[in-house]
Amino acid sequence: MARRALTTTAAAFGTTAALVLTACGGGDGSSSDDIKGHGSSSGSPSASPSSSAPGVKRPVIKLPRSFQLTFENWTSSDPVEQAVLDDGKEQLRAGYEAIIENDPDSENRAFYDTKNGFLQSQQWIRTYTDKNLTVIGELPVFDPKVTLSKDRAAASLSYCTDESKASTRNRKIGEVKGNPAGTDPEVFYVISMGKNAQGVWQAVSARSERGGCPQ
C-alpha cells in the first residue's frame, strides 16, 4: 500500500534538499494509490513521546493500534541531529494521524510544517481523504540520515519505508487494497527542514522515490 506521492522539491540550504513530507508525501509521481495507514481506531491509541525541547508545547499525536508506524534506529549522538529526527518523526506521525482522522487541515500536522510545507501535506493527505481512504497495517520507517547546513539552522532528513504490510481501507465499503503485484514496497524520502523561532524543526518540502532506498 503505497503512500501517494507528490512531486515537490526544495532547496533547504543551497543544495537540492527535496523533502518528503512525512508524511508526508513527495514523490516522483509514479507511486500507487496504496498507502500505509489505519482504518477506524481499535484498541488504545499510541501517543507521541514527550518532547525534550524546553518551553515548547507540542501536540500529542495519537495513532490507533490498527496502524503501526515504527521507527528503527532513530537516534544520533549529535543533539541537533537528534532534534531533527525527533521532529521529523512527529511530522510523519501527524500526517498519518490526519489521514486516519479524515482531517486534511490538521493543526497537529501544521505544527510541524512551514506554510508551504503544509500546503504540500494537504495535497498528500487529500489523496486519501478525497477518496474516503484510510490506512491500516504496519509501516516500518528506517535508515534515517540527517545532513545539517553549515549554520545548523536547516537540514535534510532522508529515510526509507517498507509498505509490504500496509494497506488502504475504504471508509464506506471497507475494501482493503495493498500495492499492485510487482510494486517495489520500499520508498525513499527526503525532507527539507528548517528550525522556526520556537526551535521546532519543520518540513519545508518533501520528495519520494519508489525503489530508491540504498541497498
C-alpha positions, 0 to 999 in steps of 0.5 A: 500500500503505497503512500501517494506521492507528490512531486515537490522539491526544495532547496533547504540550504543551497543544495537540492534538499527535496523533502518528503513530507512525512508524511508526508508525501513527495514523490516522483509521481509514479507511486500507487494509490496504496498507502500505509495507514489505519482504518477506524481506531481499535484498541488504545491509541499510541501517543507521541513521546514527550518532547525534550525541547524546553518551553515548547508545547507540542501536540500529542499525536495519537495513532490507533493500534490498527496502524503501526508506524515504527521507527528503527534506529532513530537516534544520533549522538549529535543533539541537533541531529537528534532534534531533527529526527525527533521532529521529523518523526512527529511530522510523519506521525501527524500526517498519518494521524490526519489521514486516519482522522479524515482531517486534511487541515490538521493543526497537529500536522501544521505544527510541524510544517512551514506554510508551504510545507503544509500546503504540500501535506494537504495535497498528500493527505487529500489523496486519501481523504478525497477518496474516503481512504484510510490506512491500516497495517504496519509501516516500518520507517528506517535508515534515517540520515540527517545532513545539517547546513553549515549554520545548523539552522536547516537540514535534510532528513532522508529515510526509507519505508517498507509498505509490504504490510500496509494497506488502504481501507475504504471508509464506506465499503471497507475494501482493503487494497495493498500495492499492485503485484510487482510494486517495489514496497520500499520508498525513499524520502527526503525532507527539507527542514528548517528550525522556526523561532520556537526551535521546532524543526519543520518540513519545508518540502518533501520528495519520494522515490519508489525503489530508491532506498540504498541497498 
